[in-house]
Amino acid sequence: MKKNRWTGYDRYLVFSDKTRVLKGNYNGYLNFRSVVEVVNTLHTKRSSTYLYNGELLTFNNISQTEIETIFNSWNECEYRRGFDKVRLIANKLNLKRI
């Protein structure tokens, strides 16, 4: 199947096979969707702050370049080493299993 026809869960499973950061189960995917939403917002707004459940979170431990790497890697369906920084965002959101 072509990469452009992959669902979000398909991409998640492929990425989980290439990295130890993602668990590779459906519950992890549900949490990971929240992380992807944050990455999309941080990338689009070129900001390091995000309002999550009424709490303003600041992502000073991750650079804009690293956010772009995560964003591009996910949207192009190609794993890159910088994608593993997604764990820093998940930790900030208090998501233990992604």
WOCOR-V250726 format. One record per pair of residues at least 4 apart in sequence whose ideal C-beta (glycine too) atoms are under 8 Angstrom apart, sorted by sequence separation. I is the first residue (numbers start at 1). J is the second residue. D is the distance in whole Angstrom. If there is no record, write none. Layout:
i & j & d
I & J & D
I & J & D
//
This chain:
i & j & d
1 & 5 & 5
2 & 6 & 8
6 & 10 & 4
7 & 11 & 7
8 & 12 & 6
9 & 13 & 6
10 & 14 & 7
11 & 15 & 6
12 & 16 & 6
13 & 17 & 7
14 & 18 & 7
15 & 19 & 6
23 & 27 & 8
24 & 28 & 7
25 & 29 & 7
26 & 30 & 7
27 & 31 & 7
28 & 32 & 6
29 & 33 & 7
30 & 34 & 8
31 & 35 & 7
32 & 36 & 6
33 & 37 & 7
34 & 38 & 7
35 & 39 & 6
36 & 40 & 6
37 & 41 & 7
38 & 42 & 6
39 & 43 & 6
40 & 44 & 6
41 & 45 & 6
42 & 46 & 8
51 & 55 & 7
62 & 66 & 5
63 & 67 & 7
64 & 68 & 6
65 & 69 & 7
66 & 70 & 7
67 & 71 & 6
68 & 72 & 6
69 & 73 & 6
70 & 74 & 6
71 & 75 & 6
72 & 76 & 6
79 & 83 & 6
85 & 89 & 7
86 & 90 & 6
87 & 91 & 6
88 & 92 & 7
89 & 93 & 6
91 & 95 & 8
1 & 6 & 7
6 & 11 & 5
23 & 28 & 4
42 & 47 & 6
51 & 56 & 6
52 & 57 & 5
62 & 67 & 6
73 & 78 & 6
90 & 95 & 4
16 & 22 & 4
22 & 28 & 6
41 & 47 & 8
42 & 48 & 7
50 & 56 & 8
51 & 57 & 8
73 & 79 & 6
90 & 96 & 8
15 & 22 & 6
16 & 23 & 7
17 & 24 & 7
49 & 56 & 6
50 & 57 & 5
73 & 80 & 5
6 & 14 & 8
16 & 24 & 3
42 & 50 & 6
49 & 57 & 7
59 & 67 & 8
72 & 80 & 8
90 & 98 & 5
1 & 10 & 8
41 & 50 & 6
49 & 58 & 5
50 & 59 & 7
73 & 82 & 7
74 & 83 & 7
12 & 22 & 7
22 & 32 & 7
48 & 58 & 6
49 & 59 & 7
73 & 83 & 4
13 & 24 & 6
48 & 59 & 5
69 & 80 & 6
87 & 98 & 7
12 & 24 & 8
16 & 28 & 7
38 & 50 & 5
48 & 60 & 6
70 & 82 & 7
86 & 98 & 7
69 & 82 & 4
70 & 83 & 6
38 & 52 & 7
48 & 62 & 8
69 & 83 & 7
70 & 85 & 6
12 & 28 & 8
48 & 64 & 7
66 & 82 & 6
69 & 85 & 7
70 & 86 & 5
9 & 26 & 7
12 & 29 & 5
42 & 59 & 7
46 & 64 & 6
66 & 85 & 5
70 & 89 & 8
9 & 29 & 6
12 & 32 & 6
8 & 29 & 8
62 & 85 & 6
43 & 67 & 5
8 & 33 & 7
42 & 67 & 5
43 & 68 & 6
62 & 88 & 5
61 & 88 & 6
62 & 89 & 7
8 & 36 & 8
39 & 67 & 6
43 & 71 & 4
59 & 88 & 8
59 & 89 & 7
39 & 70 & 5
40 & 71 & 7
61 & 92 & 8
39 & 71 & 5
59 & 92 & 6
39 & 74 & 7
57 & 92 & 6
57 & 93 & 7
36 & 74 & 6
52 & 93 & 6
39 & 86 & 7
39 & 89 & 7
35 & 86 & 6
38 & 89 & 6
32 & 86 & 8
35 & 89 & 5
35 & 90 & 5
38 & 93 & 7
32 & 90 & 8
35 & 93 & 7
15 & 74 & 8
31 & 90 & 7
34 & 93 & 6
19 & 79 & 7
35 & 95 & 7
18 & 79 & 4
34 & 95 & 6
21 & 83 & 8
11 & 74 & 7
14 & 77 & 7
21 & 84 & 5
32 & 95 & 8
35 & 98 & 6
15 & 79 & 6
19 & 83 & 7
31 & 95 & 4
14 & 79 & 8
19 & 84 & 6
21 & 86 & 6
11 & 77 & 6
21 & 87 & 5
31 & 97 & 6
32 & 98 & 4
31 & 98 & 5
15 & 83 & 7
28 & 97 & 5
27 & 97 & 6
28 & 98 & 5
6 & 77 & 6
25 & 97 & 8
3 & 77 & 4
23 & 97 & 5
23 & 98 & 7
22 & 98 & 6
21 & 98 & 7
//
